[in-house]
Amino acid sequence: MSIVFNKSKEISLDDETLRSDLLKIASGMDNVIALGRGDPDFHTPRHIVEAAKKALDENKHHYTPPTGLPELRKSISKNFELKYNLDYSEDEIIITAGVQESIALAMISLLKADDEVLITSPRFTTYDLTVRMCNAKPVPVHTYEKDNFALMPELIEQKITKKTKLLVLVSPNNPTGAVTPPNNIKKIAQIAIDNNLIIISDEIYADLIYDSHEHLSIGSLEKMKERTLTLNGFSKTYAMTGWRVGYIAGPKDIINKMTEIRHALSINSCTFSQYGALAALDGPQEEINKMKNEYNERRKFSMKALSDIGFTYGDPGGAFYIYTNVSNSNMTASNFCRELLVNTGVLMFPGILFGDEDDKYIRLSYLQPIEKIEESMTRINNFLK
Ligand SMILES: Cc1ncc(COP(=O)(O)O)c(C=O)c1O
């Protein structure tokens, strides 16, 4: 069985082939422990499910405005202020079919051919694909283990050209789990002002921050609201990946433009999902806090176990990923993933799927109960022996 690994830094459909090859191998095996995907293993809390059922029972079967349910936008506006000190009114917010759609809408609305887009890297590669859809050019700004994979302002400056239009800031980041610290965020804001850049701030993991790490929403800083699109959604924090609800907040003129495109694409995000999302924001938060505490327990357990194996990683301050350097195995990360899967049934993805050029890293998602993570660490230990 052979897998073709695409080592080029350009993200292409070959990368999807690699991902599906690993998934195909896994699907033919028994007793696989999947630490690969970015989809919470918890189900959506019951009160959210009940709210969506109630909406259906009450005949909420129809279109909403393309910007989304007014009461949901109002709740998001309040939540933005309470949690992140962001000042967006409800008519500066549009509900989307997940942050995935927000990314596409933002790119289509803002880019023209040959524009350059700086992207925190290694990265969520939807950014590359959507930038290319607009005939524009993705430009990775690398982050490094020595900096705990935080985005470093000086490395951004080195990549700015006359064609640079946007900077995509993803903190906490996927696949590294890195939280870019507030001081860096403030410097990045100044760079955006000095170079007239628009920031796309993907904050989908902003509620999943651990220990002493701090999230600063760049759009809350002075003179930044007018040049920032803030992206967030329900998939990760509330275990609602299948519901497809996200949102974008930004300057009114850009929101208006995106609303037209959004209307042309799909009119509105699923109506009963939006009622579920409303219950997620306005309802009890105990279940959500429980999930977050459990993620943190798994995170601490995995960090210790990986260190005991002799692997290193950048401090994963957020999300549910640990970007792990497996050079100690004397294998490339892609071979490590393949061999580990075939020999032990533990599934993880190599960093080259996230646009990394160094084939040294794997992304571990701690989206399994601790006992399963413990079992996978035992399997990794035995495999390395
Ligand atoms: C950084 C980042 N942005 C956006 C998304 C897409 O999220 P959604 O389910 O809201 O479309 C993901 C999903 O993994 C992600 O990791």
The ligand as a Gaussian input file, in Angstrom:
#p B3LYP/6-31G(d) Opt

LIG

0 1
 C       -9.370000      27.797000      11.973000
 C      -10.679000      27.283000      11.490000
 N      -11.537000      28.129000      10.886000
 C      -12.720000      27.709000      10.421000
 C      -13.119000      26.387000      10.538000
 C      -14.458000      25.966000       9.969000
 O      -15.413000      25.906000      10.981000
 P      -16.991000      25.781000      10.732000
 O      -17.388000      24.421000      11.191000
 O      -17.615000      26.881000      11.540000
 O      -17.244000      25.986000       9.274000
 C      -12.261000      25.471000      11.166000
 C      -12.646000      24.040000      11.270000
 O      -11.858000      23.174000      11.588000
 C      -11.015000      25.932000      11.651000
 O      -10.157000      25.100000      12.266000

